[in-house]
């Protein structure tokens, strides 16, 4: 399945039905009076999360969503039927914005969460409502009101507990495949990961957490180099970041600081998250390799996804942070750099 994490759609709620102009005309009932019924309400447009969806792919093929129009009122004071509502299902973690004002309309993170995004128009009143002592035979009724319509921008931010960041070929995909059931593409050339991957990590009995692997970032990613920063949105909701640097890197400290710099340029709020540094590929590190000092307060864990060295300690550290912290949903509203 193709991974799509952004889409634009047009939604339109239904117009209300028109009120009816009608008079009671019945044998032996003189001066029956006005009896035009009201028009029905136009259909609403709703958004609802579906935990089985993982991409916005469907919205690349269908971009227009129209709710039903209310039925016009009828004689004998009969109200027209309301227009049919429509419910648009989206993945959890979808942020919805007004495309014109860029205002956030909804941030849908819950299970089966439902929100009204466009109201249907009110039905017009029939002429029965306009009779007075001086105007006993009104020959007019209200038209139905227009339903709301919007162009929406939707952006998917994956719901994960741990975010993996690092340069291409830092060993992110190999590690996520070693500690979870995820099976991302693994190869010995850069940018084998082109879309984010999610994996569920089992921890001891009946415990688990979700880990997200995003494509590698490089120096200058904020300027569009490599794959740029387009996938960093998928780690904004995470509780902790794991910054991966390969043991065979020419300059581990420089690479680590470069990653932090690119994160800051995307969203300063990412640097406020707790993080750990992971030195990968320890199976190919030389005997004289020493664990470098990277920054104060950040734990450095050496691992080898091939031999399993250090993975138990890594999962222990990640679980300790994940179990003690709520997911940072509010970081999407943080000021960008």
C-alpha positions in Angstrom: 0.0 0.0 0.0 1.3 3.4 -0.9 1.9 5.7 2.1 0.3 9.1 1.8 0.5 11.5 4.7 -1.1 14.7 3.2 -4.1 15.4 1.1 -6.5 18.2 0.2 -10.3 17.7 -0.2 -13.4 19.8 -0.7 -16.4 19.3 1.5 -19.9 20.7 1.2 -22.8 20.3 3.7 -26.3 20.0 2.2 -28.5 23.0 1.6 -31.7 23.2 3.5 -35.0 22.5 1.8 -37.3 25.4 0.8 -40.4 26.1 2.8 -43.8 25.4 1.1 -46.5 27.8 0.1 -49.8 26.0 0.4 -53.4 26.7 1.5 -55.9 24.2 2.9 -58.5 23.7 0.3 -61.1 21.2 1.5 -64.8 20.8 0.9 -66.9 22.3 3.6 -63.9 24.0 5.2 -64.0 27.6 4.1 -61.0 29.8 4.6 -58.7 26.8 5.5 -55.7 29.1 5.8 -52.0 28.6 5.1 -50.5 25.1 5.8 -47.2 25.1 4.0 -44.6 22.8 5.8 -41.0 23.5 6.5 -38.1 22.4 4.5 -35.7 19.7 5.9 -32.2 20.4 7.2 -29.3 19.8 4.9 -26.9 17.0 5.7 -23.9 17.5 7.9 -20.3 16.5 7.1 -18.5 14.6 9.9 -14.9 13.3 10.3 -14.3 10.1 12.3 -11.2 8.2 13.1 -10.7 4.6 12.0 -8.0 2.6 13.7 -7.7 0.3 10.7 -6.6 3.1 8.4 -2.9 4.0 8.2 -2.7 6.4 5.3 -4.6 9.2 3.5 -4.3 7.3 0.2 -8.1 7.3 -0.4 -8.2 11.1 -0.6 -5.8 11.1 -3.6 -8.6 9.5 -5.6 -11.7 11.1 -4.2 -11.4 14.8 -3.4 -15.0 16.1 -3.3 -17.5 15.1 -0.6 -21.1 16.4 -0.7 -23.8 15.8 1.8 -27.5 15.4 0.9 -29.9 18.4 0.4 -32.9 18.8 2.6 -36.3 18.0 1.0 -38.7 20.9 0.4 -41.6 21.3 2.7 -45.1 20.1 1.6 -48.7 20.9 2.1 -50.7 19.8 5.1 -47.9 21.1 7.3 -45.6 18.3 6.3 -41.9 18.9 7.0 -39.4 17.8 4.3 -37.0 15.0 5.1 -33.5 16.0 6.3 -30.6 15.6 3.9 -28.3 12.6 4.5 -25.2 13.2 6.6 -21.8 11.9 5.4 -19.1 10.5 7.6 -15.5 10.7 6.3 -13.2 8.2 7.9 -9.5 9.1 8.5 -6.6 7.5 10.3 -5.8 8.4 14.0 -3.3 11.2 14.2 -4.9 13.3 11.3 -4.7 17.1 11.6 -7.3 19.0 9.7 -6.9 22.6 8.6 -8.9 25.2 6.8 -7.0 25.5 3.5 -7.7 29.2 3.2 -7.1 30.4 6.8 -4.8 27.5 7.8 -6.7 27.4 11.1 -6.6 24.0 12.8 -10.2 22.6 12.7 -9.5 19.3 14.4 -6.7 17.1 15.7 -8.1 13.6 15.7 -6.1 11.3 17.9 -8.7 9.2 19.8 -10.2 5.9 18.9 -13.5 6.3 16.9 -13.4 10.1 17.5 -16.0 12.0 15.6 -16.3 15.7 14.9 -18.7 17.9 12.9 -16.8 19.9 10.3 -19.5 21.4 8.1 -23.1 22.1 9.2 -26.0 21.6 6.9 -28.2 24.5 6.0 -31.4 25.1 8.0 -34.7 24.3 6.2 -36.9 27.3 5.3 -40.1 27.9 7.1 -43.4 27.3 5.3 -46.1 30.0 4.9 -48.0 28.6 8.0 -45.5 30.5 10.1 -46.2 33.9 8.6 -49.9 34.2 9.1 -50.9 37.2 11.3 -54.2 38.9 12.2 -53.6 41.4 9.4 -52.0 39.0 6.9 -54.0 35.9 7.0 -53.0 34.5 3.6 -49.2 34.9 3.2 -48.1 33.8 -0.2 -44.4 33.4 0.5 -42.1 31.1 2.4 -38.4 31.0 3.4 -35.8 29.4 1.1 -33.5 26.9 2.7 -30.1 28.1 3.9 -26.9 27.2 2.2 -24.8 24.4 3.8 -21.2 25.2 4.9 -18.4 24.4 2.5 -14.7 24.3 3.0 -11.4 23.3 1.3 -9.6 21.2 3.9 -5.9 20.3 4.2 -5.3 17.0 6.0 -1.9 16.0 7.4 -1.2 12.6 9.1 1.1 12.4 12.0 1.8 8.9 13.1 0.8 7.9 16.7 4.0 6.4 18.1 5.8 6.3 21.5 9.4 6.3 20.2 10.8 8.1 17.2 14.0 7.0 15.6 16.1 9.7 13.8 19.5 9.5 12.3 21.5 9.8 9.1 20.9 7.4 6.2 22.5 4.0 6.8 22.6 4.6 10.6 20.9 1.2 11.1 17.4 2.4 11.9 15.6 -0.1 9.7 17.8 -3.0 10.9 17.1 -2.1 14.5 13.4 -1.7 14.2 13.2 -5.1 12.4 15.3 -6.6 15.3 13.2 -5.4 18.2 9.7 -5.4 16.6 7.7 -7.3 14.0 8.2 -4.6 11.4 9.9 -5.6 8.2 11.2 -2.5 6.4 13.4 -2.6 3.4 17.1 -3.0 4.4 20.0 -2.5 2.0 23.6 -1.3 2.1 22.9 2.0 0.3 21.5 5.3 1.6 17.8 6.2 1.7 16.4 2.6 1.6 13.7 3.9 3.8 11.5 6.2 1.8 8.4 6.3 4.0 7.9 6.0 7.8 7.5 2.5 9.3 5.8 1.6 12.5 6.7 -1.4 14.7 5.2 -2.7 17.9 7.9 -3.7 20.4 7.0 -6.4 22.9 8.4 -5.7 26.4 8.2 -8.5 29.0 4.7 -9.9 29.6 1.7 -8.0 28.3 3.6 -4.8 27.7 4.4 -3.1 24.4 5.1 0.3 22.8 5.1 1.6 19.3 8.3 2.8 17.6 8.5 4.9 14.4 11.3 4.8 11.9 11.5 7.7 9.5 13.7 8.2 6.5 17.2 9.4 7.2 18.0 13.1 7.5 21.3 14.7 6.4 23.0 18.0 6.9 21.1 20.6 5.0 17.8 18.7 5.1 16.1 21.9 6.2 17.2 23.3 2.8 15.7 20.4 0.9 18.7 18.1 0.7 18.1 14.4 0.6 14.4 13.8 1.5 14.3 17.1 3.4 12.3 17.3 6.6 9.0 16.2 5.2 8.7 13.2 7.4 9.7 14.8 10.7 6.0 15.5 11.5 5.7 11.8 12.3 7.9 12.1 15.4 6.2 15.2 16.8 3.7 13.1 18.9 6.3 10.8 20.3 7.3 10.6 24.0 11.0 10.1 23.4 13.5 10.3 20.6 16.2 7.9 19.9 19.1 9.5 18.0 21.0 6.8 16.1 24.6 7.3 15.0 26.7 4.5 13.4 29.9 3.3 15.1 31.6 3.5 11.7 30.8 7.2 11.4 33.8 9.5 10.5 32.8 11.9 13.3 30.1 10.7 15.7 29.9 13.9 17.7 29.5 16.1 14.6 26.8 13.8 13.2 24.9 13.8 16.4 25.0 17.6 16.7 24.0 17.9 13.0 20.9 15.8 13.6 19.9 18.0 16.6 20.4 21.1 14.5 18.1 19.9 11.8 15.5 18.9 14.3 15.6 22.4 15.8 15.2 24.0 12.4 12.0 22.0 11.8 10.4 22.5 15.3 12.2 23.7 18.4 9.7 21.6 20.5 11.4 18.4 19.3 14.5 19.3 21.4 12.4 19.6 24.5 11.6 15.9 24.3 13.7 13.4 26.3 16.2 11.6 24.1 18.8 9.0 24.2 21.7 8.4 21.9 22.2 5.0 20.3 25.5 4.0 18.8 24.7 1.3 16.3 26.7 -1.3 14.4 28.9 -2.2 17.4 29.6 -5.5 15.8 31.9 -3.7 13.3 33.5 -1.3 15.7 37.2 -1.8 16.3 38.7 -3.0 19.6 40.0 0.5 20.3 36.5 2.1 19.9 35.4 4.3 22.9 32.0 5.5 23.7 32.1 9.3 23.0 30.6 12.0 25.3 27.8 13.6 23.3 25.9 15.9 25.7 25.1 16.3 29.4 22.1 14.4 30.7 21.8 12.2 27.6 22.4 8.5 28.0 24.5 6.7 25.3 23.7 3.1 24.6 25.9 1.0 22.3 24.0 -1.7 20.4 24.3 -4.2 17.6 21.2 -5.2 15.8 23.0 -8.1 14.2 24.3 -9.8 17.4 21.6 -8.4 19.8 24.2 -6.7 21.9 22.7 -3.8 24.0 19.1 -4.2 22.7 17.8 -5.4 26.1 19.3 -2.3 27.8 17.8 -0.1 25.0 14.3 -1.5 25.4 14.6 -1.1 29.2 15.5 2.5 28.8 12.8 3.2 26.2 10.1 1.5 28.3 11.1 3.5 31.4 10.5 6.8 29.5 7.4 5.6 27.6 5.6 4.3 30.7 6.2 7.5 32.6 5.2 10.1 30.0 2.0 11.0 28.2 2.1 11.2 24.4 2.9 14.8 23.4 -0.1 15.5 21.2 0.2 19.3 21.9 3.6 19.6 20.2 1.9 20.1 16.8 0.9 23.5 18.0 4.5 24.4 18.9 6.1 27.3 17.1 8.2 26.2 14.1 11.8 27.3 14.0 
